[in-house]
Amino acid sequence: MSRILTVRGGVPLKGRVQVRGAKNLVPKAMVAALLGNTPSTLRNVPEIKDVEVVTSLLQIHGITVEKDPVTGDLTMDPANAKKASSAEINTHAGDSRIPILLCGPLIHSIGHAFIPDLGGCKIGDRPIDYHLEVLRQFGAVVDKTGSGTSITAPNGLKGTKISLPYPSVGATEQVLLSATRAEGITELTGAATEPEIIDLIAILQKMGAIISVQTDRTIRIEGVTELSGYDHTALPDRNESASWASAALVTGGDIYVEGASQRDMMTFVNTFRKIGGGMDIHDDGIRFFHKGGALKPLVLETDVHPGFMTDWQQPLVVALTQAEGVSIVHETVYENRFGFTEALTRMGASIQLHRECLGSIPCRFGQRNFTHSAVISGSTPLTGANIHVPDLRGGFSHMIAALAAQGTSTVTGIDVISRGYEHFTAKLDGLGADFDVIEANGKAGRK
Ligand code: EPZ
């Protein structure tokens, strides 16, 4: 049922939100449970759609997933892992990209995996070429079928040397989930080292894996024949934390984000300070607030960790529309991540998109036909508009723009936001936002 939000803007968001386990770690941790020969328990699990999708995918493969009714902790038992039909996988995959990461564990467990043609946020064409190449290098046989890709490994997976052309998070996870039980040693160069990757490595090490991360983005994995289950508390979601921080700036508010981890957000904290945001940093969370007065413009470049995380960019762009002066954002991770600015322009923002690399590093998308740099001239008053949410982070950005705008906005397609933001409308309600949820049948919905 697609819900519609009617948002009355101009109300500062004030109060406290709790941020739980990271959307970009929890599903991978659930997949890792497949590698163990005993059950695994994952704690600090958020109630988000991506977790529901992976739960279904594990269950159709015979893995039991029990959810603690009080804490929400998940216990997964891979003892009866079995092959699932491509039709079942297609039904349950939804628009998630997670099926690609099931390959290594499923090949170790049952000798076969199937990947439907994948979905995910529309922020570029989201290829999986690095993933398939990695699996081939481990000795897997990759066959394109009508509705997806079938993967087998007649002789099992063998350790190998892999060099990634780009520090892809997903491809690094693909290597980790395939190499830990492969025969022999795997050396991965050009690896991603995001906090969620390090947390996944911690999980695998708890299971018995032997993994070392070197200073030059090289990860070495010594394959072992068997792994046990794990008991792990997922790291907090730095992307949701940064989203609420931008919401505080955009609406002139004051939000305590319980669970925000400074350690995982160092670059964001520096940027938030440079734009003129106020912060009180504690060990159990961070208070983000608008100090009053003008916000300062920035020149910003997204990059792989420890650079400015691409998922932080979209909500912060909304804040930059309220900064006094000209800001530049150069998106170097995804080729098409500014589509959400169209709605902001309709609301009154002044944003121009360019094909050139407007930043300090010429990136992979320069001089090709990708408008991956934005020039934002502020500050411009925003007025309410009719908005259809394009993707997860763009959707959050549209919501905070509507909350800051003068007048009323109608926001449709908001269900995509629940893929990555737990209890999103309840949190907005708790922060004093003035909005109504309307079910598609016209009846008032639950916030
Ligand atoms: C993960 O996506 C995150 N998603 C993304 O978060 C995040 O933005 C991204 O990492 C970068 O940090 C999850 O973890 C579920 P990549 P992933 O492989 O693994 C290209 C959000 O909003 N590429 O690092 O898919 C790719 O097109 C989401 O929470 C290939 O070309 O990201 C992109 O340009 C959005 N071929 C770049 O690499 C491949 O086979 C980075 O992608 C794989 C990737």
Boltz pocket constraint, residues with backbone or C-beta under 6 A from the ligand:
constraints:
  - pocket:
      binder: B
      contacts: [[A, 23], [A, 24], [A, 25], [A, 97], [A, 121], [A, 124], [A, 125], [A, 126], [A, 127], [A, 128], [A, 129], [A, 130], [A, 131], [A, 132], [A, 166], [A, 167], [A, 168], [A, 169], [A, 170], [A, 171], [A, 192], [A, 194], [A, 239], [A, 310], [A, 311], [A, 333], [A, 334], [A, 335], [A, 392], [A, 393], [A, 420]]
      max_distance: 6.0
